[in-house]
Amino acid sequence: MIEPGAEVILEVEGTIRDTNAGDRSLLDRAMLDQLSQRELRTSTVVTDGINKFEGFLLRDLLEALGPEGDKVVATALNDYFGKMGTDVL
């Protein structure tokens, strides 16, 4: 995997095939923009009206990185985290 050319905005670690920093993958905006982009319009309990969200699917990111496990733990900058099985992606 190539190394990021700009500020790293996502770090993925674990049992993954494609890494660029030891056992981790460091990704910048340009690297993430290469993934297929999707759009979702929906309402939420924390926003007003219909909102548009754009970005890549987690399953597409994982497919690109080649995970070998069956679980994902996602941790946000504020340490909020969620766990899920890869079968639900």
C-alpha positions in Angstrom: 0.0 0.0 0.0 1.2 3.5 -0.8 2.0 6.0 2.0 -0.2 9.0 2.5 0.9 12.2 0.9 -1.0 14.5 3.1 -2.4 14.6 6.7 -3.5 11.2 7.9 -7.3 11.3 8.7 -7.9 7.6 9.3 -5.8 4.9 10.9 -6.8 1.2 10.6 -5.0 -1.5 12.7 -5.5 -5.1 13.2 -5.2 -8.2 11.1 -5.2 -6.6 7.7 -3.4 -7.5 4.5 -2.6 -4.1 3.1 -0.5 -1.9 5.5 1.8 1.0 5.1 3.0 1.7 8.6 4.0 -1.6 10.3 0.8 -3.4 11.1 -1.4 -0.4 10.4 -2.8 1.4 7.4 -2.6 5.2 7.5 -4.9 6.9 5.0 -5.3 10.5 3.9 -8.3 12.2 2.1 -7.0 11.4 -1.4 -6.7 7.7 -0.6 -10.2 7.6 0.9 -11.6 9.5 -2.1 -10.5 6.7 -4.4 -13.1 4.4 -2.7 -16.5 4.3 -4.3 -18.6 7.2 -3.0 -22.2 6.9 -1.9 -25.0 9.3 -1.0 -27.7 8.9 1.6 -30.5 11.3 2.3 -32.3 10.8 5.6 -33.5 12.4 8.8 -32.1 11.7 12.2 -33.1 12.4 15.8 -30.2 14.8 16.2 -30.7 17.0 13.1 -33.5 19.0 11.6 -35.1 18.0 8.3 -33.6 15.8 5.6 -29.8 15.7 5.5 -27.4 14.5 2.8 -24.5 12.3 3.9 -21.7 11.4 1.4 -18.8 9.0 1.6 -17.6 5.5 1.3 -19.1 2.3 2.8 -17.1 0.6 5.6 -17.3 -2.7 3.7 -15.6 -1.1 0.7 -12.8 0.2 2.9 -12.4 -3.2 4.5 -12.4 -5.0 1.2 -9.6 -2.7 0.0 -7.5 -3.4 3.1 -8.1 -7.2 3.2 -9.1 -7.9 6.7 -8.6 -11.4 8.1 -10.9 -11.2 11.1 -14.6 -11.3 11.6 -15.1 -8.3 13.9 -14.6 -4.5 13.6 -14.1 -2.0 16.5 -14.5 1.6 15.4 -13.2 4.3 17.7 -13.9 8.0 17.2 -11.7 10.9 18.1 -13.7 11.4 21.3 -13.2 7.7 22.3 -16.8 6.7 21.5 -16.6 3.2 20.0 -18.8 0.6 18.5 -18.3 -3.1 17.8 -19.8 -5.1 14.9 -19.3 -8.3 13.0 -18.1 -8.1 9.4 -21.1 -10.2 8.4 -23.4 -7.2 9.0 -21.5 -4.9 6.7 
